[in-house]
Amino acid sequence: MTSANAILAYEPFIRLSAFFGVFAIMTGWELAAPRRTLTVSKPLRWFSNLGLVGINTIVARLVLPLGPVAFAGLCANNGWGVLNLQDWPLWLEIIAAIVFLDFAIWLQHVMVHAVPILWRLHRLHHADLDYDVTTGARFHPLEILLSLAIKFAVIALIGASPVAVLLFEIILNAMAMFNHANVRLPLNIDAGLRVLLVTPDFHRVHHSVLPHETNSNFGFNLSLWDRLFGTYQAQPEGGHEGMTIGLDMFRDPVEERLDKLITQPFRAPIGTGGYAINRRDWPTHSDKP
């Protein structure tokens, strides 16, 4: 069995093991050292947020039976993509692919904030009234399909290897759980980590009810993109304990029900808060840590 075939054979086990392992660690950390007091029924939110994970997994498999890792193998077999035309060392190809994929995900995140019809889908992620490890998996099935389509296009363009794509998927899922977790990090450790990585305090700003904070800190993994492109805000104006999580709509806890989440993009206008980037003025805010 070739290394690529071995990766494909064990991919589900590898990814599920990584998911449940990180989820267990972050859940325990949230219980031991929470950053904020949660305000909504945890069983309700967890049932809905994790229910979306199950629905998204089924929908993705039905619509796109070939996953990102298998698609990367197809690209490699056909010589598609820039990296498949190069003779770089495997370690360098993996690093280059992971960094480029991370940048593509950052651009996609900015795009779903900038295009009103896409914001309708993405706002489900922001409408969570609390912020914990399950928020990182709270996405509408249609956004998941859009994300997969974009990811496939990027994989084909750059020729990312199956190993690189598998590592990227594991890192992305792990970091989404980490930086959405309701955990307390010592400020000096947070400051050191956020030089390169997105920390919970870094990304929590992005879930503020204030539009100019919602439209900052788009990164999921590497923090450098927000710094390079001027979308970095170090801290929320109201402080992490005092800030309001969510949007100016869907404030009723009943909106956390799974059926409400599925229909949410089709039930309300974009909103009065101007969350879509092209529907508001950029205010001046401080970038001081």
CORTAFEN-V508826 format. One record per residue. RES is the residue in one small letter. SS is DSSP state (alpha for helix, beta for strand, coil for the rest). PHI is phi in whole degrees, 0 to 359 (999 if undefined). NEAR is the number of other ideal C-beta (glycine too) atoms within 12 Angstrom. Layout:
RES	SS	PHI	NEAR
RES	SS	PHI	NEAR
//
This chain:
m	coil	999	9
t	coil	290	13
s	alpha	298	16
a	alpha	295	25
n	alpha	295	16
a	alpha	296	17
i	alpha	298	30
l	alpha	296	29
a	alpha	293	18
y	alpha	259	20
e	alpha	306	29
p	alpha	302	19
f	alpha	295	17
i	alpha	297	24
r	alpha	291	28
l	alpha	295	18
s	alpha	297	17
a	alpha	295	27
f	alpha	299	28
f	alpha	292	20
g	alpha	295	19
v	alpha	293	29
f	alpha	301	30
a	alpha	296	18
i	alpha	296	20
m	alpha	291	34
t	alpha	297	26
g	alpha	296	16
w	alpha	296	23
e	alpha	298	31
l	alpha	290	18
a	alpha	280	14
a	coil	215	16
p	beta	289	25
r	coil	274	35
r	coil	226	30
t	coil	276	17
l	coil	286	26
t	coil	244	20
v	coil	245	31
s	coil	310	17
k	alpha	294	26
p	alpha	303	16
l	alpha	297	25
r	alpha	295	36
w	alpha	293	27
f	alpha	300	21
s	alpha	289	35
n	alpha	295	39
l	alpha	286	29
g	alpha	299	26
l	alpha	298	37
v	alpha	300	32
g	alpha	297	18
i	alpha	297	26
n	alpha	297	31
t	alpha	296	24
i	alpha	294	17
v	alpha	298	24
a	alpha	297	28
r	alpha	292	19
l	alpha	288	14
v	alpha	278	19
l	coil	232	23
p	coil	301	12
l	coil	273	24
g	coil	283	27
p	alpha	302	42
v	alpha	292	36
a	alpha	296	27
f	alpha	294	33
a	alpha	297	42
g	alpha	296	33
l	alpha	298	26
c	alpha	297	34
a	alpha	295	34
n	alpha	295	19
n	alpha	259	14
g	coil	70	14
w	coil	277	24
g	coil	99	31
v	alpha	302	21
l	alpha	292	36
n	alpha	285	27
l	alpha	259	16
q	coil	255	18
d	coil	240	9
w	coil	275	19
p	coil	300	12
l	alpha	303	21
w	alpha	297	14
l	alpha	288	16
e	alpha	298	30
i	alpha	296	27
i	alpha	298	23
a	alpha	299	25
a	alpha	294	41
i	alpha	296	33
v	alpha	296	27
f	alpha	292	29
l	alpha	297	41
d	alpha	296	38
f	alpha	297	27
a	alpha	297	33
i	alpha	294	34
w	alpha	298	34
l	alpha	298	27
q	alpha	299	33
h	alpha	296	41
v	alpha	298	31
m	alpha	299	25
v	alpha	287	36
h	alpha	272	36
a	alpha	269	22
v	coil	260	23
p	alpha	308	23
i	alpha	292	21
l	alpha	282	29
w	alpha	298	38
r	alpha	305	31
l	alpha	284	33
h	alpha	288	38
r	alpha	297	40
l	alpha	305	40
h	alpha	297	43
h	alpha	274	44
a	coil	281	44
d	coil	299	42
l	coil	279	33
d	coil	235	35
y	coil	222	43
d	coil	210	39
v	alpha	304	42
t	alpha	284	36
t	alpha	299	42
g	alpha	295	38
a	alpha	249	37
r	coil	268	43
f	coil	222	40
h	coil	287	34
p	alpha	306	32
l	alpha	293	28
e	alpha	290	36
i	alpha	298	34
l	alpha	295	23
l	alpha	300	30
s	alpha	298	36
l	alpha	295	32
a	alpha	298	21
i	alpha	295	25
k	alpha	297	36
f	alpha	298	31
a	alpha	298	22
v	alpha	292	36
i	alpha	300	40
a	alpha	294	28
l	alpha	293	22
i	alpha	268	35
g	coil	71	33
a	coil	296	44
s	coil	286	41
p	alpha	304	40
v	alpha	297	31
a	alpha	296	40
v	alpha	292	45
l	alpha	298	38
l	alpha	298	33
f	alpha	297	39
e	alpha	299	39
i	alpha	295	29
i	alpha	297	32
l	alpha	298	36
n	alpha	295	33
a	alpha	295	32
m	alpha	291	34
a	alpha	298	36
m	alpha	290	40
f	alpha	295	36
n	alpha	279	42
h	coil	262	41
a	coil	286	40
n	coil	274	39
v	beta	237	32
r	coil	256	23
l	coil	252	26
p	coil	308	14
l	alpha	300	17
n	alpha	290	12
i	alpha	289	16
d	alpha	301	28
a	alpha	298	20
g	alpha	290	16
l	alpha	293	24
r	coil	286	33
v	coil	299	19
l	coil	242	19
l	beta	245	29
v	coil	275	41
t	coil	261	39
p	alpha	303	40
d	alpha	294	40
f	alpha	298	43
h	alpha	279	45
r	alpha	301	47
v	alpha	306	41
h	alpha	295	45
h	alpha	258	40
s	beta	291	34
v	coil	288	31
l	coil	282	29
p	alpha	303	32
h	alpha	289	27
e	alpha	275	39
t	alpha	301	42
n	coil	263	38
s	coil	220	39
n	coil	52	39
f	coil	280	43
g	coil	293	37
f	coil	251	40
n	coil	234	39
l	beta	273	33
s	coil	273	36
l	alpha	291	22
w	alpha	295	31
d	alpha	294	33
r	alpha	291	24
l	alpha	293	15
f	coil	254	19
g	coil	75	17
t	coil	249	32
y	coil	267	31
q	coil	233	37
a	coil	293	28
q	coil	221	29
p	coil	284	32
e	coil	300	23
g	coil	271	17
g	coil	77	16
h	coil	291	32
e	coil	281	18
g	coil	264	17
m	coil	293	26
t	coil	263	27
i	beta	270	40
g	coil	114	37
l	coil	238	35
d	coil	278	23
m	coil	230	23
f	coil	57	32
r	coil	273	21
d	coil	284	16
p	alpha	304	22
v	alpha	297	18
e	alpha	291	28
e	alpha	276	35
r	coil	295	24
l	alpha	300	26
d	alpha	295	16
k	alpha	293	25
l	alpha	295	39
i	alpha	296	25
t	alpha	267	18
q	alpha	305	38
p	alpha	298	29
f	alpha	254	16
r	coil	250	19
a	coil	214	22
p	coil	292	21
i	coil	300	28
g	coil	124	27
t	coil	272	14
g	coil	279	28
g	coil	69	24
y	coil	289	40
a	coil	299	30
i	alpha	306	27
n	alpha	278	20
r	alpha	242	21
r	coil	207	23
d	coil	270	11
w	coil	278	17
p	coil	279	15
t	coil	275	10
h	coil	221	23
s	coil	277	16
d	coil	254	16
k	coil	290	10
p	coil	290	19
//
